[in-house]
Amino acid sequence: MNTYTPAQRVSLAVDAERVRAGITRATLAGRLGWSLSRLQRRLAADPPFKVDELSAVAHAIGCPVSRFWQDVAAWPSSASTPRRTREGAQR
């Protein structure tokens, strides 16, 4: 099972929004005034996006920044351990 950190999930959501908007990575980097390698590092979550960068990306793509979290919320939890009730039974 693949698990992703929250930062990786946001980065994947950003890239999915970019694709939906029909914008290449090179074009998005240019709109942001970034190098392509900087954008690619952020999309790999290494280092993760900062909040102000997400706002700039949303503006450059033409979508609300909340869209990046809508996709993330639909993903299953990255925790692979089942939750237990007080009695110790698995849910």
C-alpha positions in Angstrom: 0.0 0.0 0.0 1.4 3.4 -1.0 1.3 6.0 1.8 1.9 9.7 1.4 2.6 12.4 3.8 0.2 15.4 4.0 2.8 17.5 2.2 3.0 14.9 -0.6 -0.8 14.8 -0.9 -1.0 18.6 -1.3 1.8 18.5 -3.9 -0.1 15.8 -5.9 -3.3 17.8 -5.6 -1.5 20.9 -6.9 -0.1 19.0 -9.9 -3.5 17.5 -10.6 -5.1 21.0 -10.6 -2.3 22.1 -13.0 -3.1 19.3 -15.4 -6.9 20.1 -15.2 -6.1 23.7 -16.1 -4.1 22.5 -19.1 -0.9 24.2 -18.0 2.5 22.7 -18.4 5.0 22.7 -15.5 7.3 25.0 -17.5 4.5 27.5 -18.0 3.5 27.4 -14.4 7.1 27.9 -13.3 7.3 30.9 -15.6 4.1 32.4 -14.3 5.5 32.1 -10.8 8.9 33.5 -11.7 10.5 30.3 -10.5 12.9 27.9 -12.2 11.4 24.7 -13.4 13.6 22.8 -11.0 12.2 24.8 -8.0 8.7 23.9 -9.1 9.6 20.2 -9.6 11.1 20.1 -6.1 7.9 21.5 -4.6 5.8 19.1 -6.5 7.9 16.3 -5.1 7.4 17.9 -1.6 11.1 18.2 -1.1 10.9 20.8 0.4 7.1 21.1 0.7 5.1 24.1 -0.5 4.9 27.1 1.9 1.5 28.6 2.4 2.3 31.8 0.5 3.6 29.6 -2.4 0.4 27.7 -2.5 -1.5 31.0 -2.7 0.7 32.1 -5.6 0.3 28.8 -7.4 -3.5 28.9 -7.0 -3.5 32.4 -8.5 -1.3 31.3 -11.4 -3.5 28.3 -12.1 -6.7 30.2 -11.7 -8.3 28.2 -8.9 -9.1 28.8 -5.2 -6.3 27.5 -2.9 -8.9 25.4 -1.1 -9.1 23.2 -4.2 -5.7 21.7 -3.1 -7.3 20.4 0.1 -10.5 19.1 -1.5 -8.5 16.4 -3.3 -6.4 15.6 -0.2 -9.5 15.2 2.0 -10.8 12.4 -0.2 -7.6 10.3 0.1 -7.5 7.4 2.6 -5.5 8.0 5.8 -1.8 7.4 5.5 -1.9 5.5 8.8 -1.9 1.8 8.1 -2.6 0.7 11.7 -6.3 0.1 12.4 -7.8 2.2 15.1 -8.8 0.5 18.3 -11.7 1.2 20.6 -11.3 1.5 24.4 -11.9 -2.2 24.8 -9.1 -3.0 22.4 -11.2 -4.3 19.5 -10.4 -3.1 16.0 -12.8 -0.9 14.2 
